[in-house]
Amino acid sequence: MFQVGDKVVYPMHGAGVIESIEEKEILGEKQQYYVLKLPVGGMKIMIPTKSVNQIGIRQVISLEEMQRVVQVLSGKETDMPGNWNKRYRNNMDKMKSGSVFEVADVVKNLTVRDKEKGLSTVERKMLNSARQILISELVLSNNSDEKDITVLVDRLAGTEAELS
């Protein structure tokens, strides 16, 4: 069970801080909820405490794990299907996994593809969503400024394409 003040990641939404734990009655059922505030975008989310494992809520990564994210972003892109539909499904599965490393891989691959061939509207939305999710976690794990992390992510994800 998480505590107030814990920094956690909500897959497909990003990282946030648990502001409170509240009991609410919704549709006639009383249950406890984590109130999660996302620093990037300022959104608040209520998550039933009993659904945490099912949803995949986890602690933000450590500084050591952040180094691995940097390696993913600055490394070579991974193989992606040429068919946009298969590529989209593959990337969506990575994002739903809740793994920061998989999300970093999506950011890297779509950034490189954007520079080389451009992205469809759907893939551009996915890239923006993956960037927001990744940036929110890196901001909280490193206690950094959103602008600094955004610059870092964009620089690292684009490095390999510029060097090739």
N, C-alpha and C positions, 0 to 999 in steps of 0.2 A: 504494500500500500504506500502511496506517495503522501508527502506532507506539504503543507503550505510553504511556498518558497522554492520547492523543487523545480528544476528546469527539465522539461520533458518534451518529447517529440510526438506529435499527432500525425501519423502518416497521411499524406495527401493534403495536409494543411500547413505543416511546419512546426517550429519549436516555439514554446512559450513557457511562462512561469505560472505555477499554480497559485492563484491569488487567494482562494478560499475553498473550503469544502462545505457545501450547503445541502440541507435536506429540503427537497421540493416535492410537492404533490402534482404530478402531471398525469392526466387521464385517469384520475382516481387512484393512482399508485404512488405511494411515498417511497422515495429512494434518495440516496446520497449522490451528489454530483461534485466533480472537480470543476472549479471555475478557472479556466485557462485563459490567460491573456497573451496574445501573440504580439511581440514587440514590432515586427514588420507588418505594417498594415493596421495595427492597433485593434484587431478583432478580438472579441471575447467568445469563448466556446464553453458550453456546459457538457461534461462527459459523465455518464453514469459510472460510478466507481466500480460496479460489478461487471462492467463491459470492457475494462481496461485491457485485459489479456486478449480478448476477442478482437478488439480494435487494433492492438499492437502498440499501445502507448509504451514508450521507453525513455530512459534517461538520455540527455544529450551526450554527445561524445566527449571524450577526454582530449586534452591537448596532444597526447601521443597519437590518438586516432585521427586528430586533425592533420597530422603530418601525412597519414596515408591518403586522406582526401586530397591534399596538395599533390601527392604523387599521381593520383587518378586524373586530376584536372590537368596536370602538366605533361602527362604521358601521351602515348599514341592513342588514337581513338580505337575502339573495338569494332569488330566486324558487325555490320548492320545489314539486314535484308535490303535488297534494292527496291522491292515492292513497298510502297509507302504504307499500305494497310498492315502488312506484317511488321514493318518497322515500328509503326504506331503502337500496335498491340504489344510488341516486345518491350518498348520503352514504357508503356503504361504498366506492364507487369513489374518492371524494375521500380517504378515510382510507388506502386502499391505495396511493395515488399517492406517499406519502411526503413530500408538500409540506406544510410547516408552515402555509402560508397556506390550503391546502385544509382542513386539520384545524381551523384557527381558524374557518373558515367553517362547518364542521359544528357546532362548539361554539356559535357565535353563533346559527345558525338553530335548533338544537334547544333552546337556552336560551329564545329568544323564543317558540317554539312551546309549550314547557312552561308558560310564564307565561300564554299566551293560551288554550290549549286542553288542556294536559296532554299527557303522552307515554305511549305504550304501554310495557309492560315491556321490549320489545326495543329501542325507541328510547331508553329511559332508560339501558339498559346501554351502548348506543352512545355516548350523551352522556358517561357516566362514563368510558368508555374513551378517547374523544377528549380529554376534559379532562386525563386522566392523561398521555396522550402529549404534549399541548401544554405542560402544566405542567413535565414532566420536561425538555423542551428549553429552555424559558425559564429554568428554574433553572440549567442548565448554561451557557447562553449569556450569562447576566447575573451568574453567580456569586452568586445570591441564595438566600434561604431559601425552602423549599417553601411555608410558610404565607403568606409575603408575596406570592409569585407566585399562589397559589391565590386569595387575596383580590382581587388585581389582575384576574385573568382573570374571576372571577365578577362583579366590579363592572363591568368594561368590557363583558362580554357581555350584561349586563342593562340597561345604560344606555339604549339606544335604546327598548326596550319601555316603560321607566318614563317617558320623555319624551313618547312618542306620545300 
